[in-house]
Amino acid sequence: MQSKLYFLISLNLFLIFSCSAKGTNNTTLEGKWKVVDWTYINFGRRSLDNSERKGMNEMMNDLTLEFKLNQTFSTNKPEMLDNLQDKQYTVNEFNEVIIDHQYYSFIIRDNKYYFLFSNVMLQVEKIKDYNGGKIKLKKLPVKHNDVTEFLSQEPRDYETVYDIERLDTPPKLKIAEFDENCLIDCLYNSFNSNMHYFIDFSKVDKDTSFFIDFIIDTEGEISNLNIKSKKNKPTKGLRKTAKVYYGSPEDMKKTNRKVSFSDQEKEIVSSILDFENILIPGVKNGQPVNTKINLEIRLISK
């Protein structure tokens, strides 16, 4: 499973790097970095209850990550990252820090720095530079697609649309071959992992779920994309959900379609449109068919 996940992350990084030139940046990895914010990421409905959120805050409070000149990693809270303490690290061309065969992405966005640790996005600030640092962090040249026109398009009328589980062969990517046992999961994980590089995590609300659905048509094109968000209200239990927002009340008086979108919704849509022109349609009975895709991401911040 680890090799599959790494393949998917590398695939998404390939998509990003292949679109434009790499950005320049003079910041080196070596030194001490302090965690200033965190966002829990779940591609489903898993929440954090009050005690879990409190535990996360305690763990992240004053947490520092140290990348030493001898290329060993350490932290001021070794009990939290015991399996990584004093381990050797390397950095590949995609800004991934590799420690003990695990891959952690370092992301630069709008002069802010993020370290993706498993399913938690850490916003970090450099608090100490080490003279002699040689590993320069690259600014990933993410192409943020203009989604306004795309989202304003009228939905296309399709005679038949299939759920992905009903297909003989699900949609694929032109530039990758997935394991036969991972066709659906790998496709979904490709869409999900690409969101990491588009969302501005510094602006994530306390607890918000996003629901995305779209169609991959018989030509492999993306159409009929819808996105809606739901602000969740945590309680002493697992969760209590608020209503789903489809736009402002004024919007809803005029139309049943959503006509206004938050910045995060636009960023998520932009990450989906990154897959335009590289999709192969799903197949049913030997023929390409229209396929419905449903995605969900839940973001919980400090």
Helices and strands as residue ranges (DSSP letters): H 2-19, E 31-42, H 50-60, E 64-67, E 72-75, E 87-91, E 96-99, E 102-109, E 112-117, E 120-129, H 148-152, E 162-163, G 164-166, E 172-173, G 180-182, H 183-194, G 195-197, G 201-203, E 207-216, E 222-233, E 240-245, H 249-254, H 263-273, E 279-280, E 282-284, E 287-289, E 291-301
